[in-house]
Amino acid sequence: MTRTVYVNGEYVPETEAKVSVFDRGFLFADGVYEVTSVLDGKLVDFDGHAKRLERSLNELEMKAPATRDELLEIHRQLVEKNGIVEGLIYLQITRGAPGDRDFAYPAADVPSTLVLFTQNKPGLADNPTAKTGIKVISVPDVRWGRRDIKTVQLLYPSMGKMMAKAAGCDDAWMVEDGKVTEGTSNNAYIVKGGKIITRELSNDILHGITRAAVLKLAREAQMEVEERSFTIEEAQSADEAFFTSASAFVMPVVEIDGVAVGSGTPGPIAARLREIYLDESRKVAI
Ligand code: PLP
């Protein structure tokens, strides 16, 4: 089926959507993005994503091409036009297409580029992988120093994913100065003695919207949470490991660098958090 996508003010068939070859997203990875999940045809944590988008734009001195309300309307239109019940909405804003290649930012009157498209994922919430868990490898984190900004510079995470696949695994956890930063497209956690441990927020990691929601729900459910970094060795000897992201929610990790975590099967805390997160997300989706 041909999707309807959104490009700079217009809803068009995906085959007719066009962006300039001079677009700075294409030439310089000069762009930011968000991925919002859709459950029951509604947007999960739209405001969390809208706020992080605003922050990413501000950090890069990039113009917002639309208000929060306009973005919400575009998201909703795309959900409707494409009949999405479960899936994802990808949004990208770049510093526009000044008409030539130049390292310096273009003049302020060059409009940003705004693109959104849907990804239909029936069964997203019922993903069978959540019952078996995934395997990760560790790789050095050689990304830039502003990982808190959600930019489209995703080549290294993409390489990490390929290294994981080559090793017969599903994802890579990145390591810097001996400590895990995050997964290629998710935040990393371990569970030890009932305590949920995840790296503290800084410029070293993306401030996951799912992370914020899951930690809030965990605390509300009287679970103990500690925000600190951990090593791969500590993760391998933890009771459980898991990751969070808008597209996978809470996903158990059962093996790290060939070593089984806990029993080598998904643990009860990850399973409980996934359940609580999905229940609450469905309730508050808009
Ligand atoms: N960390 C990185 C590097 C990511 O790319 C992502 C999501 O794409 C996350 C963490 C999880 O963030 P969120 O929960 O907002 O999807």
Boltz pocket constraint, residues with backbone or C-beta under 6 A from the ligand:
constraints:
  - pocket:
      binder: B
      contacts: [[A, 35], [A, 147], [A, 182], [A, 183], [A, 184], [A, 185], [A, 186], [A, 187], [A, 205], [A, 206], [A, 207], [A, 208], [A, 209], [A, 210], [A, 211], [A, 244], [A, 245], [A, 246], [A, 247]]
      max_distance: 6.0
